[in-house]
Amino acid sequence: PMPTTLNFVELLGEEYNGSFTKDITIGSGTSLNTYYGISLAELFTQGVLNAAETDKMYLRAWDYITNGTEFFYREYTNWKNNEYYANSFLVYSYKEGAGEVQPYDRCPMFDGANILKGMSVKNVLSLSVKDTALVCLDMAYDRFDVEHDGEINLSDILGLVNMMKGSQTYTVKAVSGTLTDIPGTVLAESTLEKNGEEYILHYGDQSMTIASISIKK
């Protein structure tokens, strides 16, 4: 995919949240589990994501795995057809049967009612389809904040979803709704700082609390 618009999972708001149920095999029986998270169908309805049925979705995960002796991170990529992603979710919590809701420990997890066992993707870092992309900033900091100082290069995120083009001009939307045009050469040298629940873009000698980014047409 070649996205022209990038949004961030943590900044979407609760209006895109939803749930689905799925029968899970437990021993010789089954449990009707309920999963809660961000509905991709709602993101498509509201125009946050955009795709035709023929467009495949590209997923990246930054997963914590083991080889039996050591634990380490590994980037994992996967393509999904429309039948898998159209009604899927980014899952953050679940409950077994009538039990209590509990957090999912490797979230966000790409999953859905019609996704077969083994086809879900845990620790989703980014997804992109057609001309839109979505990045999980929590996972992005795990991936790119090697100094553990709460700051990463924005070019790493834009490069991740195939949006880093120095010759382009970008329109950055602030949380306040203000739109600012920034040359790609400037944005390539910018950083994104995590400050509590906010993400502050530092570019040149200026800064703003970021909401989304798009390539200016």
Salt bridges, closest charged atoms under 4 A:
ASP63 OD2 - ARG106 NH2 2.81
GLU75 OE2 - ARG60 NH1 2.34
GLU75 OE1 - ARG143 NE 3.08
ASP111 OD1 - LYS22 NZ 2.77
ASP138 OD1 - LYS194 NZ 3.25
ASP181 OD2 - LYS216 NZ 2.66
GLU193 OE1 - HIS202 NE2 2.68
